[in-house]
Amino acid sequence: MHELEDREPSGPADALEIIRAQQAETAARIGPRVGYFFLIWGGAWLVIGVLYFLAGIGTVPGGVASWGTFALVVVGIASSALVGIRSGRGIAGGSAKQGMLYGLTWPVVMIGLGVLVGAMAGPLGLTGTQLGLLVPALFAFVVGALYALSGAVWTYVPNFVTGLWVMAVGAGSVFVGLPANSLVLGVGVGGALLVVGAWELRR
């Protein structure tokens, strides 16, 4: 690869060879990144869902689920940032900017959704049970929408299909009641992301 970069192309065919080699190197770096993102957040969704289900049936204290969720989200954010930074080295131009802006959209949307839910809970007079069903479903639905959007923008079918599935699981979780909704979200969302992540890495 370095030999191709260090010499001037001798003609159109040689230039095309250099371009293809650079594209292959970039694809090799970006491909695993997508898989790691799925694995990181798939594991987080699965563990969080199981923790809240166990808390709901009284097997573990509620504080364990709350603090466990906080810790997993922090680890997930840090891990995602590390993977994104390392895999984005050497990539420049419109694609790099597009990826950066999309990545920044996630924390903005998640924080904004949390603020919105908190602001609405009081005025709407929602009960604890209603919040326990609505809030996780909303987060899952928005996460699915972002996955589907990325698949549509980059014409990447696995992301698009995964997003639609996550949205469906989020909407369906409301109808199973507490605490089963946590298990549905953990297995349905987390399990799907883990499967897609493993498939990405294997591919």
Summary of the structure (lengths in Angstrom):
residues: 203
radius of gyration: 20.4
end to end distance: 22.3
largest distance: 72.5
contacts: 621
relative contact order: 0.14
helix: 87%
strand: 0%
